Amino acid sequence: MPSIEVGTVGGGASLPAQAACLKAIGCKGGGVNPGGNAKQLAHVVAAATMAGELSLLAALAVNTLVQAHMTYNGKLAKST
């Protein structure tokens, strides 16, 4: 991901839930080197995005994408 904007200080990063999540992945605050934690958070976001894309490609490759949606979509009414 050539360009991604993330932040680990200020703004929403100081809210309790967001601060807890940043702390859980070791990215809370500015870091030892300025911007170090933001760079680490960008790596986490990029890795999660790539994992999701890989999962999607795997489902498309074995033709199970629609089947998974039909099986796991809780909003569908069960027919009797």
All heavy atoms as a GROMACS GRO file, in nm:
protein
  535
    1MET      N    1   0.086  -0.116   0.000
    1MET     CA    2   0.000   0.000   0.000
    1MET      C    3   0.091   0.123   0.000
    1MET      O    4   0.151   0.156   0.103
    1MET     CB    5  -0.092  -0.002   0.122
    1MET     CG    6  -0.186  -0.122   0.127
    1MET     SD    7  -0.294  -0.125   0.272
    1MET     CE    8  -0.429  -0.026   0.213
    2PRO      N    9   0.101   0.188  -0.113
    2PRO     CA   10   0.198   0.297  -0.123
    2PRO      C   11   0.165   0.421  -0.041
    2PRO      O   12   0.255   0.494  -0.004
    2PRO     CB   13   0.197   0.330  -0.273
    2PRO     CG   14   0.065   0.281  -0.321
    2PRO     CD   15   0.030   0.163  -0.236
    3SER      N   16   0.039   0.444  -0.013
    3SER     CA   17   0.004   0.565   0.061
    3SER      C   18  -0.112   0.535   0.155
    3SER      O   19  -0.223   0.505   0.110
    3SER     CB   20  -0.036   0.676  -0.036
    3SER     OG   21  -0.077   0.789   0.035
    4ILE      N   22  -0.087   0.541   0.283
    4ILE     CA   23  -0.192   0.517   0.383
    4ILE      C   24  -0.169   0.613   0.498
    4ILE      O   25  -0.056   0.630   0.545
    4ILE     CB   26  -0.194   0.371   0.431
    4ILE    CG1   27  -0.304   0.347   0.530
    4ILE    CG2   28  -0.061   0.328   0.485
    4ILE    CD1   29  -0.328   0.201   0.565
    5GLU      N   30  -0.275   0.680   0.539
    5GLU     CA   31  -0.264   0.776   0.649
    5GLU      C   32  -0.324   0.716   0.775
    5GLU      O   33  -0.440   0.678   0.777
    5GLU     CB   34  -0.338   0.905   0.614
    5GLU     CG   35  -0.276   0.980   0.498
    5GLU     CD   36  -0.348   1.110   0.467
    5GLU    OE1   37  -0.420   1.161   0.556
    5GLU    OE2   38  -0.330   1.160   0.356
    6VAL      N   39  -0.243   0.703   0.877
    6VAL     CA   40  -0.288   0.651   1.007
    6VAL      C   41  -0.230   0.740   1.116
    6VAL      O   42  -0.134   0.814   1.093
    6VAL     CB   43  -0.245   0.504   1.031
    6VAL    CG1   44  -0.309   0.411   0.930
    6VAL    CG2   45  -0.095   0.490   1.028
    7GLY      N   46  -0.288   0.733   1.233
    7GLY     CA   47  -0.236   0.811   1.345
    7GLY      C   48  -0.250   0.735   1.475
    7GLY      O   49  -0.343   0.656   1.493
    8THR      N   50  -0.155   0.757   1.564
    8THR     CA   51  -0.157   0.688   1.693
    8THR      C   52  -0.159   0.786   1.809
    8THR      O   53  -0.156   0.744   1.924
    8THR     CB   54  -0.035   0.595   1.707
    8THR    OG1   55   0.084   0.671   1.693
    8THR    CG2   56  -0.038   0.485   1.601
    9VAL      N   57  -0.160   0.915   1.780
    9VAL     CA   58  -0.171   1.018   1.884
    9VAL      C   59  -0.274   1.120   1.841
    9VAL      O   60  -0.296   1.142   1.722
    9VAL     CB   61  -0.036   1.088   1.913
    9VAL    CG1   62   0.065   0.993   1.972
    9VAL    CG2   63   0.019   1.154   1.788
   10GLY      N   64  -0.338   1.184   1.940
   10GLY     CA   65  -0.435   1.289   1.911
   10GLY      C   66  -0.564   1.235   1.851
   10GLY      O   67  -0.579   1.116   1.826
   11GLY      N   68  -0.658   1.324   1.829
   11GLY     CA   69  -0.785   1.288   1.767
   11GLY      C   70  -0.854   1.171   1.835
   11GLY      O   71  -0.860   1.163   1.957
   12GLY      N   72  -0.902   1.078   1.757
   12GLY     CA   73  -0.974   0.962   1.809
   12GLY      C   74  -0.885   0.862   1.880
   12GLY      O   75  -0.934   0.774   1.951
   13ALA      N   76  -0.754   0.872   1.863
   13ALA     CA   77  -0.662   0.778   1.927
   13ALA      C   78  -0.666   0.788   2.079
   13ALA      O   79  -0.622   0.697   2.150
   13ALA     CB   80  -0.520   0.798   1.878
   14SER      N   81  -0.720   0.898   2.132
   14SER     CA   82  -0.725   0.914   2.277
   14SER      C   83  -0.856   0.862   2.338
   14SER      O   84  -0.869   0.857   2.460
   14SER     CB   85  -0.707   1.062   2.313
   14SER     OG   86  -0.812   1.139   2.257
   15LEU      N   87  -0.952   0.823   2.254
   15LEU     CA   88  -1.077   0.767   2.306
   15LEU      C   89  -1.049   0.630   2.368
   15LEU      O   90  -0.961   0.558   2.321
   15LEU     CB   91  -1.180   0.757   2.194
   15LEU     CG   92  -1.224   0.891   2.133
   15LEU    CD1   93  -1.312   0.867   2.011
   15LEU    CD2   94  -1.296   0.975   2.236
   16PRO      N   95  -1.124   0.593   2.471
   16PRO     CA   96  -1.092   0.469   2.544
   16PRO      C   97  -1.085   0.343   2.457
   16PRO      O   98  -0.989   0.267   2.468
   16PRO     CB   99  -1.204   0.458   2.647
   16PRO     CG  100  -1.252   0.598   2.666
   16PRO     CD  101  -1.234   0.666   2.534
   17ALA      N  102  -1.183   0.320   2.374
   17ALA     CA  103  -1.184   0.197   2.293
   17ALA      C  104  -1.068   0.197   2.192
   17ALA      O  105  -0.999   0.095   2.176
   17ALA     CB  106  -1.317   0.182   2.220
   18GLN      N  107  -1.047   0.310   2.126
   18GLN     CA  108  -0.940   0.318   2.028
   18GLN      C  109  -0.803   0.306   2.094
   18GLN      O  110  -0.714   0.238   2.043
   18GLN     CB  111  -0.950   0.450   1.949
   18GLN     CG  112  -1.064   0.454   1.851
   18GLN     CD  113  -1.200   0.483   1.913
   18GLN    OE1  114  -1.217   0.481   2.034
   18GLN    NE2  115  -1.299   0.509   1.830
   19ALA      N  116  -0.787   0.370   2.209
   19ALA     CA  117  -0.660   0.362   2.283
   19ALA      C  118  -0.632   0.219   2.327
   19ALA      O  119  -0.518   0.173   2.319
   19ALA     CB  120  -0.662   0.456   2.403
   20ALA      N  121  -0.735   0.148   2.369
   20ALA     CA  122  -0.718   0.008   2.411
   20ALA      C  123  -0.675  -0.079   2.294
   20ALA      O  124  -0.588  -0.167   2.309
   20ALA     CB  125  -0.847  -0.044   2.474
   21CYS      N  126  -0.735  -0.058   2.178
   21CYS     CA  127  -0.698  -0.136   2.060
   21CYS      C  128  -0.555  -0.107   2.017
   21CYS      O  129  -0.479  -0.199   1.985
   21CYS     CB  130  -0.794  -0.109   1.945
   21CYS     SG  131  -0.959  -0.177   1.971
   22LEU      N  132  -0.517   0.021   2.018
   22LEU     CA  133  -0.380   0.057   1.982
   22LEU      C  134  -0.281  -0.004   2.081
   22LEU      O  135  -0.174  -0.052   2.041
   22LEU     CB  136  -0.364   0.209   1.977
   22LEU     CG  137  -0.430   0.279   1.859
   22LEU    CD1  138  -0.426   0.431   1.878
   22LEU    CD2  139  -0.363   0.240   1.729
   23LYS      N  140  -0.316  -0.004   2.208
   23LYS     CA  141  -0.228  -0.062   2.310
   23LYS      C  142  -0.216  -0.213   2.290
   23LYS      O  143  -0.108  -0.269   2.304
   23LYS     CB  144  -0.283  -0.032   2.450
   23LYS     CG  145  -0.192  -0.079   2.561
   23LYS     CD  146  -0.247  -0.040   2.697
   23LYS     CE  147  -0.155  -0.092   2.807
   23LYS     NZ  148  -0.206  -0.059   2.940
   24ALA      N  149  -0.328  -0.279   2.254
   24ALA     CA  150  -0.327  -0.425   2.235
   24ALA      C  151  -0.234  -0.468   2.122
   24ALA      O  152  -0.173  -0.575   2.130
   24ALA     CB  153  -0.469  -0.475   2.208
   25ILE      N  154  -0.222  -0.386   2.019
   25ILE     CA  155  -0.133  -0.422   1.908
   25ILE      C  156   0.003  -0.352   1.918
   25ILE      O  157   0.085  -0.361   1.826
   25ILE     CB  158  -0.198  -0.395   1.771
   25ILE    CG1  159  -0.235  -0.248   1.755
   25ILE    CG2  160  -0.317  -0.484   1.748
   25ILE    CD1  161  -0.287  -0.212   1.617
   26GLY      N  162   0.027  -0.284   2.030
   26GLY     CA  163   0.158  -0.224   2.055
   26GLY      C  164   0.186  -0.098   1.976
   26GLY      O  165   0.302  -0.071   1.945
   27CYS      N  166   0.082  -0.023   1.943
   27CYS     CA  167   0.100   0.098   1.860
   27CYS      C  168   0.052   0.225   1.928
   27CYS      O  169   0.038   0.328   1.862
   27CYS     CB  170   0.024   0.081   1.729
   27CYS     SG  171   0.087  -0.051   1.626
   28LYS      N  172   0.026   0.223   2.058
   28LYS     CA  173  -0.029   0.341   2.125
   28LYS      C  174   0.081   0.445   2.146
   28LYS      O  175   0.193   0.414   2.186
   28LYS     CB  176  -0.089   0.302   2.260
   28LYS     CG  177  -0.162   0.417   2.328
   28LYS     CD  178  -0.239   0.366   2.450
   28LYS     CE  179  -0.325   0.473   2.511
   28LYS     NZ  180  -0.251   0.574   2.582
   29GLY      N  181   0.051   0.570   2.116
   29GLY     CA  182   0.145   0.679   2.138
   29GLY      C  183   0.236   0.703   2.020
   29GLY      O  184   0.224   0.642   1.914
   30GLY      N  185   0.328   0.794   2.040
   30GLY     CA  186   0.418   0.832   1.931
   30GLY      C  187   0.530   0.734   1.904
   30GLY      O  188   0.583   0.729   1.794
   31GLY      N  189   0.569   0.659   2.004
   31GLY     CA  190   0.678   0.563   1.986
   31GLY      C  191   0.812   0.622   2.027
   31GLY      O  192   0.825   0.741   2.053
   32VAL      N  193   0.913   0.538   2.032
   32VAL     CA  194   1.047   0.580   2.068
   32VAL      C  195   1.101   0.675   1.961
   32VAL      O  196   1.152   0.782   1.990
   32VAL     CB  197   1.141   0.459   2.086
   32VAL    CG1  198   1.284   0.503   2.112
   32VAL    CG2  199   1.092   0.370   2.199
   33ASN      N  200   1.088   0.634   1.836
   33ASN     CA  201   1.123   0.721   1.723
   33ASN      C  202   0.994   0.788   1.676
   33ASN      O  203   0.892   0.720   1.660
   33ASN     CB  204   1.184   0.640   1.609
   33ASN     CG  205   1.314   0.574   1.648
   33ASN    OD1  206   1.393   0.633   1.720
   33ASN    ND2  207   1.334   0.452   1.602
   34PRO      N  208   0.996   0.918   1.652
   34PRO     CA  209   0.874   0.986   1.607
   34PRO      C  210   0.814   0.920   1.483
   34PRO      O  211   0.883   0.895   1.384
   34PRO     CB  212   0.922   1.128   1.575
   34PRO     CG  213   1.042   1.147   1.660
   34PRO     CD  214   1.108   1.011   1.665
   35GLY      N  215   0.686   0.885   1.492
   35GLY     CA  216   0.617   0.820   1.382
   35GLY      C  217   0.635   0.670   1.376
   35GLY      O  218   0.578   0.604   1.290
   36GLY      N  219   0.712   0.615   1.468
   36GLY     CA  220   0.738   0.471   1.466
   36GLY      C  221   0.613   0.388   1.487
   36GLY      O  222   0.592   0.288   1.418
   37ASN      N  223   0.530   0.430   1.582
   37ASN     CA  224   0.407   0.355   1.608
   37ASN      C  225   0.307   0.370   1.493
   37ASN      O  226   0.234   0.276   1.460
   37ASN     CB  227   0.344   0.398   1.740
   37ASN     CG  228   0.414   0.337   1.859
   37ASN    OD1  229   0.500   0.250   1.844
   37ASN    ND2  230   0.381   0.383   1.978
   38ALA      N  231   0.304   0.487   1.430
   38ALA     CA  232   0.215   0.506   1.314
   38ALA      C  233   0.259   0.415   1.199
   38ALA      O  234   0.176   0.356   1.130
   38ALA     CB  235   0.215   0.652   1.271
   39LYS      N  236   0.390   0.403   1.180
   39LYS     CA  237   0.441   0.315   1.075
   39LYS      C  238   0.404   0.169   1.106
   39LYS      O  239   0.364   0.095   1.016
   39LYS     CB  240   0.592   0.330   1.064
   39LYS     CG  241   0.652   0.256   0.947
   39LYS     CD  242   0.800   0.290   0.932
   39LYS     CE  243   0.857   0.224   0.810
   39LYS     NZ  244   0.998   0.260   0.789
   40GLN      N  245   0.415   0.130   1.232
   40GLN     CA  246   0.378  -0.006   1.272
   40GLN      C  247   0.229  -0.029   1.249
   40GLN      O  248   0.189  -0.134   1.200
   40GLN     CB  249   0.414  -0.032   1.418
   40GLN     CG  250   0.376  -0.170   1.469
   40GLN     CD  251   0.451  -0.282   1.399
   40GLN    OE1  252   0.561  -0.263   1.347
   40GLN    NE2  253   0.391  -0.400   1.396
   41LEU      N  254   0.145   0.069   1.283
   41LEU     CA  255   0.001   0.058   1.262
   41LEU      C  256  -0.030   0.045   1.112
   41LEU      O  257  -0.115  -0.034   1.072
   41LEU     CB  258  -0.073   0.177   1.322
   41LEU     CG  259  -0.224   0.179   1.302
   41LEU    CD1  260  -0.290   0.056   1.362
   41LEU    CD2  261  -0.284   0.306   1.362
   42ALA      N  262   0.041   0.120   1.029
   42ALA     CA  263   0.022   0.109   0.884
   42ALA      C  264   0.056  -0.031   0.836
   42ALA      O  265  -0.013  -0.087   0.750
   42ALA     CB  266   0.106   0.214   0.812
   43HIS      N  267   0.160  -0.091   0.892
   43HIS     CA  268   0.196  -0.229   0.856
   43HIS      C  269   0.085  -0.326   0.898
   43HIS      O  270   0.053  -0.419   0.823
   43HIS     CB  271   0.328  -0.269   0.922
   43HIS     CG  272   0.447  -0.206   0.860
   43HIS    ND1  273   0.566  -0.192   0.927
   43HIS    CD2  274   0.468  -0.153   0.738
   43HIS    CE1  275   0.654  -0.132   0.849
   43HIS    NE2  276   0.596  -0.107   0.734
   44VAL      N  277   0.028  -0.306   1.016
   44VAL     CA  278  -0.081  -0.393   1.063
   44VAL      C  279  -0.202  -0.381   0.971
   44VAL      O  280  -0.262  -0.483   0.932
   44VAL     CB  281  -0.119  -0.359   1.210
   44VAL    CG1  282  -0.245  -0.430   1.251
   44VAL    CG2  283  -0.004  -0.393   1.304
   45VAL      N  284  -0.238  -0.259   0.935
   45VAL     CA  285  -0.353  -0.237   0.846
   45VAL      C  286  -0.327  -0.300   0.709
   45VAL      O  287  -0.415  -0.367   0.653
   45VAL     CB  288  -0.384  -0.086   0.833
   45VAL    CG1  289  -0.487  -0.060   0.725
   45VAL    CG2  290  -0.431  -0.030   0.966
   46ALA      N  291  -0.209  -0.282   0.656
   46ALA     CA  292  -0.175  -0.339   0.526
   46ALA      C  293  -0.179  -0.492   0.530
   46ALA      O  294  -0.231  -0.557   0.438
   46ALA     CB  295  -0.037  -0.291   0.480
   47ALA      N  296  -0.126  -0.551   0.637
   47ALA     CA  297  -0.127  -0.696   0.650
   47ALA      C  298  -0.269  -0.751   0.661
   47ALA      O  299  -0.302  -0.853   0.598
   47ALA     CB  300  -0.044  -0.739   0.772
   48ALA      N  301  -0.354  -0.684   0.737
   48ALA     CA  302  -0.493  -0.728   0.751
   48ALA      C  303  -0.566  -0.716   0.617
   48ALA      O  304  -0.646  -0.804   0.580
   48ALA     CB  305  -0.564  -0.646   0.858
   49THR      N  306  -0.540  -0.610   0.544
   49THR     CA  307  -0.602  -0.591   0.412
   49THR      C  308  -0.557  -0.701   0.316
   49THR      O  309  -0.638  -0.759   0.244
   49THR     CB  310  -0.567  -0.453   0.355
   49THR    OG1  311  -0.612  -0.354   0.447
   49THR    CG2  312  -0.630  -0.431   0.220
   50MET      N  313  -0.429  -0.730   0.316
   50MET     CA  314  -0.377  -0.835   0.228
   50MET      C  315  -0.435  -0.972   0.264
   50MET      O  316  -0.465  -1.053   0.176
   50MET     CB  317  -0.224  -0.838   0.233
   50MET     CG  318  -0.161  -0.719   0.164
   50MET     SD  319   0.019  -0.716   0.175
   50MET     CE  320   0.063  -0.865   0.090
   51ALA      N  321  -0.452  -0.998   0.393
   51ALA     CA  322  -0.510  -1.126   0.436
   51ALA      C  323  -0.655  -1.138   0.388
   51ALA      O  324  -0.697  -1.244   0.342
   51ALA     CB  325  -0.504  -1.138   0.589
   52GLY      N  326  -0.730  -1.029   0.397
   52GLY     CA  327  -0.867  -1.030   0.348
   52GLY      C  328  -0.874  -1.052   0.198
   52GLY      O  329  -0.960  -1.126   0.148
   53GLU      N  330  -0.785  -0.988   0.124
   53GLU     CA  331  -0.782  -1.006  -0.021
   53GLU      C  332  -0.745  -1.148  -0.058
   53GLU      O  333  -0.802  -1.207  -0.150
   53GLU     CB  334  -0.683  -0.907  -0.084
   53GLU     CG  335  -0.726  -0.762  -0.076
   53GLU     CD  336  -0.852  -0.733  -0.155
   53GLU    OE1  337  -0.867  -0.785  -0.268
   53GLU    OE2  338  -0.938  -0.659  -0.104
   54LEU      N  339  -0.650  -1.206   0.013
   54LEU     CA  340  -0.609  -1.345  -0.013
   54LEU      C  341  -0.724  -1.441   0.014
   54LEU      O  342  -0.748  -1.534  -0.063
   54LEU     CB  343  -0.488  -1.381   0.073
   54LEU     CG  344  -0.431  -1.521   0.055
   54LEU    CD1  345  -0.384  -1.541  -0.088
   54LEU    CD2  346  -0.316  -1.543   0.151
   55SER      N  347  -0.797  -1.415   0.122
   55SER     CA  348  -0.914  -1.499   0.154
   55SER      C  349  -1.019  -1.488   0.044
   55SER      O  350  -1.080  -1.588   0.004
   55SER     CB  351  -0.972  -1.456   0.289
   55SER     OG  352  -1.089  -1.529   0.317
   56LEU      N  353  -1.043  -1.367  -0.005
   56LEU     CA  354  -1.140  -1.347  -0.112
   56LEU      C  355  -1.096  -1.420  -0.238
   56LEU      O  356  -1.178  -1.488  -0.302
   56LEU     CB  357  -1.155  -1.197  -0.141
   56LEU     CG  358  -1.243  -1.160  -0.260
   56LEU    CD1  359  -1.386  -1.207  -0.240
   56LEU    CD2  360  -1.239  -1.011  -0.285
   57LEU      N  361  -0.969  -1.408  -0.275
   57LEU     CA  362  -0.920  -1.477  -0.394
   57LEU      C  363  -0.932  -1.629  -0.381
   57LEU      O  364  -0.966  -1.697  -0.477
   57LEU     CB  365  -0.775  -1.438  -0.421
   57LEU     CG  366  -0.755  -1.296  -0.475
   57LEU    CD1  367  -0.606  -1.262  -0.482
   57LEU    CD2  368  -0.818  -1.281  -0.612
   58ALA      N  369  -0.906  -1.680  -0.262
   58ALA     CA  370  -0.918  -1.825  -0.239
   58ALA      C  371  -1.063  -1.870  -0.256
   58ALA      O  372  -1.091  -1.972  -0.319
   58ALA     CB  373  -0.867  -1.862  -0.101
   59ALA      N  374  -1.156  -1.792  -0.202
   59ALA     CA  375  -1.298  -1.826  -0.216
   59ALA      C  376  -1.342  -1.819  -0.361
   59ALA      O  377  -1.421  -1.903  -0.407
   59ALA     CB  378  -1.383  -1.733  -0.130
   60LEU      N  379  -1.293  -1.722  -0.434
   60LEU     CA  380  -1.326  -1.712  -0.577
   60LEU      C  381  -1.266  -1.828  -0.656
   60LEU      O  382  -1.328  -1.882  -0.746
   60LEU     CB  383  -1.278  -1.579  -0.634
   60LEU     CG  384  -1.355  -1.455  -0.589
   60LEU    CD1  385  -1.282  -1.328  -0.634
   60LEU    CD2  386  -1.496  -1.457  -0.645
   61ALA      N  387  -1.144  -1.868  -0.620
   61ALA     CA  388  -1.075  -1.974  -0.693
   61ALA      C  389  -1.144  -2.109  -0.680
   61ALA      O  390  -1.146  -2.188  -0.775
   61ALA     CB  391  -0.930  -1.985  -0.644
   62VAL      N  392  -1.201  -2.137  -0.564
   62VAL     CA  393  -1.268  -2.266  -0.545
   62VAL      C  394  -1.419  -2.254  -0.554
   62VAL      O  395  -1.492  -2.348  -0.523
   62VAL     CB  396  -1.226  -2.333  -0.412
   62VAL    CG1  397  -1.079  -2.368  -0.415
   62VAL    CG2  398  -1.259  -2.247  -0.293
   63ASN      N  399  -1.465  -2.136  -0.600
   63ASN     CA  400  -1.607  -2.112  -0.625
   63ASN      C  401  -1.696  -2.135  -0.503
   63ASN      O  402  -1.801  -2.196  -0.512
   63ASN     CB  403  -1.655  -2.199  -0.744
   63ASN     CG  404  -1.777  -2.142  -0.811
   63ASN    OD1  405  -1.802  -2.021  -0.803
   63ASN    ND2  406  -1.854  -2.227  -0.877
   64THR      N  407  -1.651  -2.087  -0.386
   64THR     CA  408  -1.731  -2.101  -0.264
   64THR      C  409  -1.777  -1.968  -0.207
   64THR      O  410  -1.838  -1.965  -0.100
   64THR     CB  411  -1.652  -2.176  -0.155
   64THR    OG1  412  -1.533  -2.103  -0.126
   64THR    CG2  413  -1.619  -2.318  -0.197
   65LEU      N  414  -1.754  -1.859  -0.278
   65LEU     CA  415  -1.789  -1.727  -0.225
   65LEU      C  416  -1.939  -1.713  -0.204
   65LEU      O  417  -1.985  -1.677  -0.096
   65LEU     CB  418  -1.738  -1.617  -0.318
   65LEU     CG  419  -1.760  -1.474  -0.270
   65LEU    CD1  420  -1.684  -1.449  -0.141
   65LEU    CD2  421  -1.718  -1.375  -0.377
   66VAL      N  422  -2.017  -1.745  -0.304
   66VAL     CA  423  -2.163  -1.733  -0.292
   66VAL      C  424  -2.216  -1.833  -0.189
   66VAL      O  425  -2.302  -1.798  -0.106
   66VAL     CB  426  -2.232  -1.754  -0.428
   66VAL    CG1  427  -2.382  -1.759  -0.413
   66VAL    CG2  428  -2.192  -1.644  -0.524
   67GLN      N  429  -2.163  -1.954  -0.189
   67GLN     CA  430  -2.206  -2.056  -0.092
   67GLN      C  431  -2.180  -2.009   0.051
   67GLN      O  432  -2.266  -2.025   0.138
   67GLN     CB  433  -2.132  -2.186  -0.119
   67GLN     CG  434  -2.167  -2.297  -0.021
   67GLN     CD  435  -2.079  -2.420  -0.042
   67GLN    OE1  436  -1.991  -2.420  -0.126
   67GLN    NE2  437  -2.105  -2.523   0.036
   68ALA      N  438  -2.065  -1.949   0.076
   68ALA     CA  439  -2.034  -1.901   0.211
   68ALA      C  440  -2.129  -1.789   0.251
   68ALA      O  441  -2.175  -1.784   0.365
   68ALA     CB  442  -1.889  -1.852   0.217
   69HIS      N  443  -2.159  -1.699   0.158
   69HIS     CA  444  -2.252  -1.591   0.190
   69HIS      C  445  -2.390  -1.646   0.222
   69HIS      O  446  -2.457  -1.600   0.314
   69HIS     CB  447  -2.261  -1.491   0.074
   69HIS     CG  448  -2.153  -1.389   0.077
   69HIS    ND1  449  -2.033  -1.407   0.014
   69HIS    CD2  450  -2.147  -1.268   0.135
   69HIS    CE1  451  -1.958  -1.301   0.033
   69HIS    NE2  452  -2.023  -1.215   0.107
   70MET      N  453  -2.434  -1.744   0.147
   70MET     CA  454  -2.566  -1.801   0.170
   70MET      C  455  -2.569  -1.879   0.303
   70MET      O  456  -2.669  -1.878   0.373
   70MET     CB  457  -2.605  -1.893   0.054
   70MET     CG  458  -2.616  -1.820  -0.079
   70MET     SD  459  -2.732  -1.683  -0.078
   70MET     CE  460  -2.886  -1.769  -0.075
   71THR      N  461  -2.461  -1.944   0.338
   71THR     CA  462  -2.455  -2.024   0.461
   71THR      C  463  -2.444  -1.937   0.585
   71THR      O  464  -2.512  -1.962   0.685
   71THR     CB  465  -2.334  -2.120   0.456
   71THR    OG1  466  -2.348  -2.204   0.343
   71THR    CG2  467  -2.327  -2.204   0.583
   72TYR      N  468  -2.359  -1.835   0.582
   72TYR     CA  469  -2.327  -1.759   0.703
   72TYR      C  470  -2.398  -1.625   0.716
   72TYR      O  471  -2.378  -1.554   0.814
   72TYR     CB  472  -2.176  -1.739   0.713
   72TYR     CG  473  -2.103  -1.870   0.725
   72TYR    CD1  474  -2.026  -1.918   0.620
   72TYR    CD2  475  -2.117  -1.949   0.838
   72TYR    CE1  476  -1.961  -2.040   0.630
   72TYR    CE2  477  -2.054  -2.071   0.848
   72TYR     CZ  478  -1.975  -2.116   0.744
   72TYR     OH  479  -1.913  -2.236   0.754
   73ASN      N  480  -2.481  -1.588   0.624
   73ASN     CA  481  -2.554  -1.463   0.634
   73ASN      C  482  -2.671  -1.483   0.730
   73ASN      O  483  -2.770  -1.547   0.699
   73ASN     CB  484  -2.605  -1.417   0.497
   73ASN     CG  485  -2.668  -1.280   0.503
   73ASN    OD1  486  -2.685  -1.223   0.609
   73ASN    ND2  487  -2.703  -1.228   0.387
   74GLY      N  488  -2.661  -1.427   0.849
   74GLY     CA  489  -2.763  -1.443   0.952
   74GLY      C  490  -2.893  -1.372   0.922
   74GLY      O  491  -2.994  -1.397   0.985
   75LYS      N  492  -2.895  -1.283   0.824
   75LYS     CA  493  -3.014  -1.206   0.794
   75LYS      C  494  -3.110  -1.282   0.704
   75LYS      O  495  -3.224  -1.241   0.688
   75LYS     CB  496  -2.976  -1.074   0.728
   75LYS     CG  497  -2.897  -0.982   0.818
   75LYS     CD  498  -2.861  -0.854   0.749
   75LYS     CE  499  -2.779  -0.765   0.841
   75LYS     NZ  500  -2.736  -0.643   0.777
   76LEU      N  501  -3.065  -1.388   0.642
   76LEU     CA  502  -3.154  -1.463   0.553
   76LEU      C  503  -3.257  -1.538   0.634
   76LEU      O  504  -3.227  -1.600   0.736
   76LEU     CB  505  -3.074  -1.563   0.468
   76LEU     CG  506  -2.982  -1.504   0.363
   76LEU    CD1  507  -2.904  -1.615   0.293
   76LEU    CD2  508  -3.060  -1.423   0.262
   77ALA      N  509  -3.381  -1.535   0.588
   77ALA     CA  510  -3.488  -1.609   0.654
   77ALA      C  511  -3.472  -1.757   0.625
   77ALA      O  512  -3.444  -1.796   0.512
   77ALA     CB  513  -3.624  -1.559   0.607
   78LYS      N  514  -3.486  -1.838   0.725
   78LYS     CA  515  -3.477  -1.982   0.708
   78LYS      C  516  -3.608  -2.034   0.650
   78LYS      O  517  -3.714  -2.005   0.700
   78LYS     CB  518  -3.449  -2.053   0.842
   78LYS     CG  519  -3.327  -2.004   0.914
   78LYS     CD  520  -3.202  -2.057   0.851
   78LYS     CE  521  -3.083  -2.012   0.934
   78LYS     NZ  522  -2.961  -2.020   0.864
   79SER      N  523  -3.598  -2.106   0.539
   79SER     CA  524  -3.720  -2.161   0.480
   79SER      C  525  -3.751  -2.295   0.544
   79SER      O  526  -3.661  -2.371   0.578
   79SER     CB  527  -3.704  -2.176   0.328
   79SER     OG  528  -3.597  -2.263   0.300
   80THR      N  529  -3.879  -2.324   0.561
   80THR     CA  530  -3.919  -2.450   0.627
   80THR      C  531  -3.985  -2.541   0.530
   80THR      O  532  -4.028  -2.509   0.426
   80THR     CB  533  -4.014  -2.424   0.743
   80THR    OG1  534  -4.126  -2.350   0.696
   80THR    CG2  535  -3.943  -2.349   0.853
   0.00000   0.00000   0.00000
